[in-house]
């Protein structure tokens, strides 16, 4: 009887332990991944898919990653098991399980399925976004009247099924709104990825934006087009000559005023000495004392006052 009871209790306790262990494995072994993960094609050197589902029980984990390309028709029959290599790195770090892909390409786009402990799984869709640039890369300067100017929009890495469009100062461009500008394919055979200006004019000055739309997202690149006058090289010299001309005018006016003042003083002196014989003795005091500029008689001082000159004329 006691043996039977002990056996039943032991079985009951063992069942409880198994259930608890199963609960712990399911609780800490459940994997959760984002529905989608994106990267810039040709821009990101690596991309990492992060799934949560590990804790201090990571030693119990048995993680398997499987991959299915979008180009295959069946899912998941055509999936392959990912083995760690120089391109794929699988890492378990605390609460996270990570798959790192080096140099991701369009061939890596697809579904990634993670299987944890052969009991739980999750699927992540890896998506590639376009990454573009404009050639030439920076703002460019052209002289008005320049013939056949091209602005080309290129992908860093070719992404299929993308469309290109252009904006001019934020407004959509097409052959109807801008008939003077041609639209052509770029070196990667992407339609409408190149702008061709027959002759650059001042009206072509604007901010041009290339927009590429892919299956999973968009990307943009800007270019500021500046148009200069063919005689713009004269502008710095024109500024210098203008300053010199203004300075010369100022100096000329100042010199003219000084000369005019000197001439006026000489005219006043000439009038005074020309009418000296008519001055009476009583009027001498009404004239200010000035320095004579006429050559004095021989033997007299070099400078004499006007009053002394008048006294001599009266006495004579």
Secondary structure, 3 states (H helix, E strand, C coil): CHHHHHHHHHHHHHHHHHHHHHHHHHHHHCCEECCEEEEECCCCCEEEEEEECCCCCHHHCCEEEEEEECCCCCCCCCCEECCCCCCEEEEEECCEEEEEEECCCHHHCEEEEEEECCCEEEEEEEEEECCEEEECCCCEEEECCCEEEEEEEEECCCCCCCEEEEEECCEECCCCCCCCEEEECCCCCCCCCEEEEEECCHHHCEEEEEEEECCCCEEEEEEEEEEECCCHHHHHHHHHHHHHHHHHHHHHHHHHHHHHHHHHHHHHHHHHHHCHHHCCHHHHHHCCCCECCCCCCCCCCCCCEHHHHHHHHHHC
